[in-house]
Amino acid sequence: NVYTPMDRAGRPHFSQVRHGAYNNASDLYTSPRLHCVQLRDLVPGAMYAYRIPPDTQLRYFRSPKAVDPKEKVTFGLVADLGQTQDSVATMEHMKAQALSMDEVLFVGDLSYADGFGPRWDSFGRLAQPFFSEIVAAVVGGNHEVVEGESWVGLRTRWPSPPVPPSRGAGGRAPLFYSFDIGPVHVLALNTYVGADSSSEMYVFAEKDLQSVDRSRTPWIIGMWHAPWYTTNK
């Protein structure tokens, strides 16, 4: 299972995004404290309870299923979620079916922050009732990179698994990765980074697909925000 367990929690840190002139203090945004925890030795397909102090509420999630070509897996699929009444309706609809979902594939454009840091905060509060209780695999979209944001909000708040050989530059969460769940191999790519034959992502994807054992994961799902070839003008 490529959700590689780790044995320690990262130190809480702050994320800061700068816009415009760097000497203008009004253009600086400092996030709340962001605390990422990597869980170790999870039993595949098991229900877990957790609590984040000082919050007294107990929350639950189910760990991803083990690799098994005969296993049944159900995905939720969402993209371009944003922060509107339609966003709430979408998450409420998925939450009502959460027990039948093994994982959500979130294919970019999460918060529509567009470089405005506080929107990541409000999106976190909006999405918490659903995404605090189900595993999600996330890739970035254009709204995670525009207006100088350059993946800062995505990488610090929704970090992707550090799957080799794509470990991310400078210890940062990678912008593309892959994982296995049940009978499925999921390849998560990014349509807003280099994709020519010499690029890191191209090399990663090529090696990743060559290494897939179809006897273990007969299904392959590719997820990325926008198609490279389209008639949409």
C-alpha positions, 0 to 999 in steps of 0.5 A: 500500500503506497500510503506509506506510514510514518511514525512522527508528526510534523512540527506545527508551522505557519504558511505565508503568502506574499503578494505584490510589493514585498515591503508592503505589510498589508499584502502579507498573509499569515495562516493559522497554525498548520499541523500535519500528522502522518499515521503509522501501521494502519490496518487496511480497511479499518475504521479509526477514531481520532480527536484533535485537542482541545476539540472534544469531538471524536471523528472517524475515518476508514483507512484505504483497502489493501491491494487485492485484484478481487476487491471492490472499491468505490470512489467519489469524484469531485473537482472545482468545488469552491465555496458556494451553496452549490459547494455545500450541497455537493459535499452534503450529497457525498457525505450522505454516501460516505459509508459506501465510498472508499476514497475521494479523488479531488481533481483540482481547484479546491478553494478558489483562493486564487492567491488570497490566503484567507480563502484557504481558511474559510474553505477548510472550515467549509469542507471539514465536516466531510473531508475530516472523515474520508480519505481524499487524493488531491491534485492541483488545478489552475486556481492553485497556481494562479496569482502567484500562489504557486501551490503554497496553499495546496502543499501545506494544507493538502499534502500528497504522499511522498511516493518515490521517485517523486518526493517533491523538491526541497522536502515539499509535497510532490505535485504528482504521485501514485498509489494503490487501493484494492484492484486499482492503481491511481496515477495523479498528475499535474497539468500545470507543470512541465510535461515534455519527455525530459521533465520530472513528471514525464519520467515519473509517469513513464516509470510508474506505469512500467512498474504496474503489476496488472495481476495485482492492480488490473485497473489503472485510473489517471487523474489530472485537472485538465486534458492536454488535448481538447477542442475546447477553445 
